[in-house]
Amino acid sequence: MSTGTRIQRITITPIAFHDPPLLNSAGVHEPWALRSIIEVVTEDGVLGLGESYGDAGHLARMEKVMPRLIGVDVYALNRIHALVAEGLGGATGSDHHGLTGDFTSGGTVDRVFSPFEVACLDIQGHILGRPVHDLLGGKVRDAVPYSAYLFYKWAGHPGAEDDEWGAGLDPAGMVEQTRKMVSEYGFGSIKLKGGVFPPEQEIAAIHALREAFPHHPLRIDPNCAWSVPTSLRVAKELDGVLEYLEDPTPGIDGMAEVAKQATMPLATNMCVVSFDQLPEAVAKDAVQVILSDHHYWGGLTRSRHLGAICETFGIGLSMHSNSHLGISLTAMTHLAAATPNLSYACDTHYPWNAQDDVVESGVVSFVDGSMPVPVTPGLGVTLDRDQLARLHENYLSCGLKVRDDTGYMKKFQPDYERKRPRW
């Protein structure tokens, strides 16, 4: 193997981009979303790209392990994973919003490893002249369907002008938001981020969406805002309406209690977010759909391993999303294209943040609610260097270093507190 495939240089660039005031069970999105762009360059000068979280703690963990990866071959992904684990020394990460479940030491390793792995796969694809999905077993679909991801939201951030989406605070507002999103992107599935208002109001929103969009599969995700009894009541009232019910209540035990009586599948991206949580969840039949996310399942190859585990145990597979840009969206698309049993439409925040994308235009697009699978080498995207510089300047000037939905909400509702469950 050519020594030119060894890693010569890694650059991590933290960025910030505009984010609307999207509400959830932790509070509300701040005006800036934080991410990081990872560039890996080989001794032969081949560049690979990754995208990850931008919180200070995660940046520090990536920067801590980065020197260990210099000189390692980009094909040695197992070695890179081991070096990341060694460098972290059992450290366990955390966040201020708690929307992606409990961190474990193994899950922390996977979150740090992921962007480096994606960048290495991007490089491998460029070297071989093959798209990343070919490195994952080959595509089984030519386009990957995504869902309309709805949020209750304010019309704009306090003190700023209203954004293009306007307010969405009731069932009628959710229907209007969906019409705009479906009209612009063609999405064929709908997901509502719940846990914001009393369950009765969110049940009414789902019924309004069903009436307005009778043929679209519907989902709701309250991010563990409901107790077990409340979850069962909601499940009963939405019997026959939901495709699946995502994270209605906290913890594997709570989800297992709801799963015993709910008629629809339960999905999660909170109680099962790493491989070491799978055995208990399977034993207790706590979830019937797992939302994969390569950002915290350890990259694309390990997410394919998750797919095989889900297939083995008869667990459905969908895909989770956080605020992201085109590198992540393209990586998600390659993964979904090469995962046969990922049969649900994937989540994506992309419509909320598309105006600030950091990749050159022409690759990231939606056709009838799906993203065509790239067929050019690697991920198939190129950095817009000018935009990267602007987004990095945003990061330096915005004053945010950690995402804190609850803290931001408390600026406007001082008595607000994050509670799970709330109802």
C-alpha positions as CSV (number, residue, x, y, z in Angstrom):
1,M,0.0,0.0,0.0
2,S,1.3,3.4,-0.9
3,T,2.7,5.4,2.0
4,G,1.1,8.4,0.3
5,T,-2.2,7.3,1.8
6,R,-1.1,8.2,5.3
7,I,-2.6,11.2,7.1
8,Q,-0.3,14.2,6.9
9,R,-2.5,17.0,8.2
10,I,-5.9,17.5,9.9
11,T,-7.7,20.8,10.2
12,I,-10.8,21.3,12.4
13,T,-12.7,24.5,11.7
14,P,-15.5,25.5,14.1
15,I,-18.4,27.3,12.4
16,A,-21.7,29.0,13.3
17,F,-24.7,29.5,11.0
18,H,-28.1,31.1,11.4
19,D,-30.8,28.9,13.1
20,P,-34.5,29.8,13.6
21,P,-36.1,29.8,17.0
22,L,-37.2,26.1,16.9
23,L,-38.9,24.9,20.1
24,N,-38.4,21.5,21.8
25,S,-38.7,19.9,25.2
26,A,-35.3,21.5,26.2
27,G,-36.3,25.0,25.3
28,V,-35.6,26.8,22.0
29,H,-32.8,27.0,19.4
30,E,-30.4,29.9,19.8
31,P,-29.8,32.3,16.8
32,W,-26.6,30.4,15.9
33,A,-26.1,26.6,15.4
34,L,-22.6,25.4,16.1
35,R,-20.8,22.8,13.9
36,S,-17.3,21.8,12.9
37,I,-15.8,21.0,9.5
38,I,-13.0,18.5,9.5
39,E,-10.4,18.3,6.7
40,V,-8.0,15.3,6.5
41,V,-5.2,15.5,3.9
42,T,-2.9,12.6,2.9
43,E,0.8,12.7,2.1
44,D,-0.2,12.5,-1.6
45,G,-2.4,15.6,-1.1
46,V,-5.8,13.9,-1.3
47,L,-8.4,15.8,0.8
48,G,-11.3,14.2,2.7
49,L,-14.2,16.1,4.5
50,G,-16.2,15.4,7.6
51,E,-18.7,17.4,9.6
52,S,-19.5,17.2,13.3
53,Y,-20.7,19.0,16.4
54,G,-19.3,22.4,17.3
55,D,-19.7,22.5,21.1
56,A,-16.5,23.4,23.0
57,G,-16.3,20.0,24.8
58,H,-16.6,18.0,21.6
59,L,-14.0,20.3,19.8
60,A,-11.6,19.8,22.7
61,R,-12.0,16.0,22.5
62,M,-11.4,16.0,18.7
63,E,-8.4,18.2,19.0
64,K,-7.0,16.0,21.8
65,V,-6.9,12.9,19.7
66,M,-6.0,14.6,16.4
67,P,-2.2,14.4,16.8
68,R,-2.4,10.6,17.3
69,L,-3.9,10.2,13.8
70,I,-1.0,11.8,11.9
71,G,0.9,9.2,10.0
72,V,-1.9,6.6,10.1
73,D,-3.1,5.1,6.8
74,V,-6.6,6.3,5.8
75,Y,-7.6,2.7,5.2
76,A,-6.8,1.7,8.8
77,L,-10.1,2.7,10.3
78,N,-9.9,0.1,13.1
79,R,-6.6,1.5,14.1
80,I,-7.9,5.1,14.0
81,H,-10.9,4.0,16.2
82,A,-8.5,2.4,18.7
83,L,-6.3,5.5,18.7
84,V,-9.3,7.7,19.4
85,A,-10.3,5.5,22.3
86,E,-6.8,5.5,23.7
87,G,-6.5,9.2,23.4
88,L,-9.8,9.8,25.3
89,G,-8.9,7.4,28.0
90,G,-12.4,6.6,29.0
91,A,-13.7,10.2,29.1
92,T,-17.4,10.6,28.8
93,G,-18.9,13.6,27.0
94,S,-22.0,15.6,27.9
95,D,-24.2,18.3,26.5
96,H,-26.5,21.1,27.7
97,H,-29.7,20.0,25.9
98,G,-29.9,16.2,26.4
99,L,-31.7,15.7,23.1
100,T,-29.5,12.8,22.0
101,G,-29.6,10.7,25.1
102,D,-27.1,9.7,27.7
103,F,-23.5,9.7,26.8
104,T,-21.4,6.6,27.5
105,S,-17.6,6.3,27.2
106,G,-18.0,4.0,24.2
107,G,-20.5,6.4,22.6
108,T,-18.1,9.3,23.3
109,V,-15.4,7.5,21.4
110,D,-17.8,6.9,18.5
111,R,-18.8,10.6,18.3
112,V,-15.2,11.7,18.2
113,F,-14.2,9.0,15.7
114,S,-17.1,9.6,13.3
115,P,-15.9,12.8,11.4
116,F,-12.4,11.4,10.9
117,E,-13.9,8.2,9.6
118,V,-16.1,10.0,7.1
119,A,-13.2,12.1,5.9
120,C,-11.1,8.9,5.4
121,L,-13.9,7.3,3.4
122,D,-14.1,10.4,1.3
123,I,-10.4,10.1,0.6
124,Q,-10.6,6.4,-0.2
125,G,-13.4,7.1,-2.7
126,H,-11.3,9.8,-4.4
127,I,-8.3,7.4,-4.5
128,L,-10.3,4.6,-6.0
129,G,-12.5,6.7,-8.2
130,R,-15.7,5.4,-6.5
131,P,-18.5,7.0,-4.5
132,V,-18.5,6.3,-0.7
133,H,-21.6,4.1,-1.0
134,D,-19.6,1.7,-3.0
135,L,-17.2,1.4,0.0
136,L,-20.2,0.5,2.2
137,G,-21.4,-2.4,0.0
138,G,-23.0,-0.6,-2.9
139,K,-26.2,1.4,-3.2
140,V,-29.6,-0.3,-3.1
141,R,-31.5,2.8,-4.0
142,D,-30.8,5.7,-6.4
143,A,-32.5,8.3,-4.2
144,V,-33.0,8.6,-0.5
145,P,-36.3,9.9,0.8
146,Y,-36.3,12.5,3.6
147,S,-39.2,13.7,5.8
148,A,-40.6,17.2,6.4
149,Y,-39.3,18.0,9.9
150,L,-41.7,20.3,11.6
151,F,-41.1,22.5,14.6
152,Y,-43.2,24.7,16.8
153,K,-41.5,28.0,16.4
154,W,-41.6,31.7,17.1
155,A,-42.0,34.0,14.1
156,G,-38.4,35.2,14.7
157,H,-35.8,35.5,17.4
158,P,-36.8,38.1,20.0
159,G,-35.6,41.5,18.8
160,A,-35.0,40.3,15.3
161,E,-37.2,40.4,12.2
162,D,-39.5,37.5,11.5
163,D,-38.0,34.8,9.4
164,E,-39.4,33.3,6.2
165,W,-41.2,30.5,8.0
166,G,-43.1,32.7,10.4
167,A,-44.7,31.5,13.6
168,G,-45.9,28.0,14.1
169,L,-47.6,27.6,17.5
170,D,-50.8,25.8,16.9
171,P,-52.3,23.1,14.7
172,A,-53.1,25.5,11.9
173,G,-49.6,26.9,12.0
174,M,-48.2,23.3,11.7
175,V,-50.3,22.7,8.6
176,E,-49.2,25.9,7.0
177,Q,-45.5,25.1,7.8
178,T,-46.0,21.7,6.2
179,R,-47.6,23.0,3.1
180,K,-44.6,25.3,2.6
181,M,-42.1,22.6,3.2
182,V,-43.8,20.0,1.0
183,S,-44.3,22.5,-1.7
184,E,-40.6,23.5,-1.8
185,Y,-39.1,20.0,-1.2
186,G,-41.7,17.5,-2.1
187,F,-41.4,15.5,1.1
188,G,-43.6,12.4,1.4
189,S,-43.4,11.9,5.1
190,I,-44.0,14.3,8.0
191,K,-42.4,14.5,11.5
192,L,-43.5,16.9,14.3
193,K,-41.1,17.8,17.0
194,G,-43.4,17.8,20.1
195,G,-42.9,18.0,23.8
196,V,-43.5,21.8,23.7
197,F,-47.2,22.2,24.5
198,P,-49.7,20.1,26.5
199,P,-50.2,16.7,24.8
200,E,-53.8,17.6,23.8
201,Q,-52.6,20.4,21.6
202,E,-50.0,18.2,19.9
203,I,-52.5,15.4,19.4
204,A,-54.7,18.0,17.7
205,A,-51.8,19.0,15.5
206,I,-51.3,15.5,14.3
207,H,-55.0,15.1,13.5
208,A,-54.9,18.4,11.6
209,L,-51.9,17.1,9.7
210,R,-53.7,13.8,8.9
211,E,-56.7,15.7,7.6
212,A,-54.5,18.0,5.4
213,F,-52.1,15.3,4.3
214,P,-54.1,12.0,4.3
215,H,-51.5,9.9,2.5
216,H,-48.3,11.1,4.3
217,P,-46.9,8.9,7.0
218,L,-46.8,10.9,10.3
219,R,-44.5,10.8,13.3
220,I,-44.2,12.8,16.5
221,D,-41.2,13.1,18.8
222,P,-41.7,14.8,22.2
223,N,-38.2,14.1,23.3
224,C,-39.2,12.2,26.5
225,A,-41.6,15.0,27.7
226,W,-44.4,12.5,28.7
227,S,-44.8,10.1,31.6
228,V,-45.6,6.5,30.9
229,P,-49.4,7.0,31.5
230,T,-49.4,10.2,29.3
231,S,-47.5,8.3,26.6
232,L,-50.1,5.5,26.7
233,R,-53.0,8.0,26.5
234,V,-51.4,9.7,23.5
235,A,-50.7,6.4,21.8
236,K,-54.3,5.4,22.3
237,E,-55.6,8.7,20.8
238,L,-53.3,8.4,17.8
239,D,-53.9,4.7,17.2
240,G,-53.9,4.2,13.4
241,V,-52.6,7.7,12.7
242,L,-48.9,7.4,13.5
243,E,-46.2,5.6,11.5
244,Y,-44.2,5.5,14.7
245,L,-44.0,7.3,18.1
246,E,-40.5,8.5,18.9
247,D,-39.2,8.8,22.4
248,P,-42.4,9.6,24.2
249,T,-40.9,8.9,27.7
250,P,-37.5,8.7,29.3
251,G,-35.3,5.6,29.6
252,I,-35.3,2.0,28.3
253,D,-37.6,0.9,31.2
254,G,-40.1,3.6,30.5
255,M,-40.1,2.9,26.8
256,A,-40.6,-0.8,27.5
257,E,-43.6,-0.1,29.6
258,V,-45.2,2.0,26.8
259,A,-44.2,-0.6,24.1
260,K,-46.2,-3.3,25.9
261,Q,-49.5,-1.5,25.2
262,A,-48.9,0.9,22.3
263,T,-50.3,-0.2,19.0
264,M,-47.7,1.6,16.9
265,P,-43.9,1.0,16.9
266,L,-41.8,3.1,19.3
267,A,-38.7,4.7,17.9
268,T,-35.7,6.2,19.7
269,N,-32.6,8.4,19.3
270,M,-32.4,9.0,23.1
271,C,-32.6,5.7,25.1
272,V,-30.4,3.7,22.6
273,V,-27.6,5.8,21.2
274,S,-24.6,3.5,21.4
275,F,-23.8,-0.1,21.0
276,D,-23.5,-0.8,24.7
277,Q,-27.2,0.1,25.2
278,L,-28.5,-2.3,22.6
279,P,-28.5,-5.6,24.7
280,E,-30.8,-4.2,27.4
281,A,-33.1,-2.6,24.8
282,V,-33.4,-5.8,22.8
283,A,-34.0,-7.9,25.9
284,K,-36.8,-5.6,27.1
285,D,-38.3,-5.0,23.6
286,A,-38.2,-1.3,24.5
287,V,-37.9,0.0,20.9
288,Q,-39.1,-1.2,17.5
289,V,-37.3,1.4,15.4
290,I,-33.8,2.8,16.1
291,L,-32.9,6.1,14.5
292,S,-29.3,5.7,13.3
293,D,-27.1,8.8,13.2
294,H,-23.5,8.3,12.0
295,H,-22.4,11.3,14.1
296,Y,-22.8,9.3,17.3
297,W,-22.9,5.7,16.1
298,G,-19.3,5.9,15.1
299,G,-19.4,6.9,11.4
300,L,-20.7,5.2,8.3
301,T,-19.1,1.7,8.6
302,R,-20.2,1.3,12.2
303,S,-23.7,2.6,11.3
304,R,-23.9,-0.2,8.7
305,H,-23.0,-2.6,11.6
306,L,-26.0,-1.1,13.5
307,G,-28.2,-1.9,10.5
308,A,-27.1,-5.5,10.5
309,I,-27.9,-5.8,14.2
310,C,-31.3,-4.3,13.7
311,E,-32.0,-6.7,10.9
312,T,-31.0,-9.6,13.1
313,F,-33.4,-8.7,15.9
314,G,-36.2,-7.5,13.7
315,I,-35.8,-3.8,14.7
316,G,-36.8,-1.2,12.2
317,L,-34.2,1.4,11.1
318,S,-34.7,5.1,10.5
319,M,-32.3,8.1,10.6
320,H,-32.0,10.9,13.1
321,S,-30.9,14.5,12.3
322,N,-29.5,17.5,14.1
323,S,-28.8,21.0,12.7
324,H,-26.4,20.3,9.9
325,L,-25.1,21.3,6.5
326,G,-24.3,19.6,3.2
327,I,-21.3,17.4,4.2
328,S,-23.4,15.7,6.8
329,L,-26.5,15.5,4.5
330,T,-24.4,13.9,1.8
331,A,-22.8,11.4,4.2
332,M,-26.3,10.5,5.5
333,T,-27.4,9.9,1.9
334,H,-24.5,7.6,1.1
335,L,-25.2,5.6,4.3
336,A,-28.9,5.3,3.6
337,A,-28.3,4.4,0.0
338,A,-26.1,1.4,1.1
339,T,-28.3,0.2,4.0
340,P,-31.0,-2.1,2.6
341,N,-33.1,-2.2,5.8
342,L,-33.2,1.5,6.3
343,S,-36.8,1.6,5.0
344,Y,-38.2,4.7,6.7
345,A,-37.7,8.2,5.3
346,C,-34.8,9.9,7.0
347,D,-35.0,13.0,9.2
348,T,-33.2,16.2,8.1
349,H,-32.9,19.7,9.5
350,Y,-31.5,20.9,6.1
351,P,-34.4,23.1,5.0
352,W,-34.0,25.2,8.2
353,N,-30.3,25.8,7.5
354,A,-29.8,25.4,3.7
355,Q,-29.1,29.1,3.1
356,D,-25.8,28.8,5.0
357,D,-24.5,25.6,3.4
358,V,-20.7,25.3,3.3
359,V,-20.4,23.1,0.2
360,E,-20.4,24.4,-3.4
361,S,-23.9,24.4,-5.0
362,G,-25.1,21.8,-7.5
363,V,-24.8,18.6,-5.5
364,V,-27.2,18.9,-2.6
365,S,-30.8,19.0,-3.9
366,F,-34.1,17.3,-3.3
367,V,-36.3,15.8,-6.0
368,D,-39.8,14.8,-5.0
369,G,-38.7,14.7,-1.3
370,S,-35.6,12.6,-2.0
371,M,-31.9,13.4,-2.4
372,P,-30.4,11.7,-5.5
373,V,-27.5,9.5,-4.5
374,P,-24.1,11.0,-5.6
375,V,-22.2,9.0,-8.1
376,T,-19.0,10.9,-8.3
377,P,-15.9,9.8,-6.3
378,G,-15.9,10.1,-2.5
379,L,-18.8,12.0,-0.8
380,G,-19.2,14.1,-4.0
381,V,-19.1,17.5,-2.4
382,T,-16.5,20.3,-2.5
383,L,-16.0,23.0,0.2
384,D,-16.9,26.6,-0.6
385,R,-13.8,28.2,1.0
386,D,-15.3,31.7,1.1
387,Q,-18.4,30.4,2.9
388,L,-16.3,28.4,5.3
389,A,-14.3,31.5,6.2
390,R,-17.6,33.5,6.7
391,L,-19.0,30.8,9.0
392,H,-15.8,30.6,11.0
393,E,-16.0,34.3,11.5
394,N,-19.6,33.8,12.7
395,Y,-18.2,31.3,15.2
396,L,-15.6,33.7,16.5
397,S,-18.0,36.7,16.8
398,C,-21.3,35.1,17.9
399,G,-20.3,34.6,21.5
400,L,-21.6,31.0,21.7
401,K,-19.4,28.0,22.5
402,V,-22.0,25.5,23.8
403,R,-25.5,24.8,22.6
404,D,-27.9,25.7,25.4
405,D,-31.6,25.6,24.4
406,T,-32.8,25.8,28.1
407,G,-30.6,28.8,28.9
408,Y,-31.8,30.7,25.9
409,M,-35.4,30.0,26.7
410,K,-34.9,31.3,30.3
411,K,-33.8,34.7,28.9
412,F,-37.4,35.2,27.8
413,Q,-39.3,33.0,30.3
414,P,-37.2,33.2,33.5
415,D,-39.4,30.6,35.3
416,Y,-38.8,28.0,32.5
417,E,-37.2,24.7,33.6
418,R,-36.4,21.6,31.6
419,K,-38.4,18.7,32.9
420,R,-38.5,15.2,31.6
421,P,-41.2,14.1,31.8
422,R,-43.1,17.4,31.9
423,W,-46.6,15.9,31.5
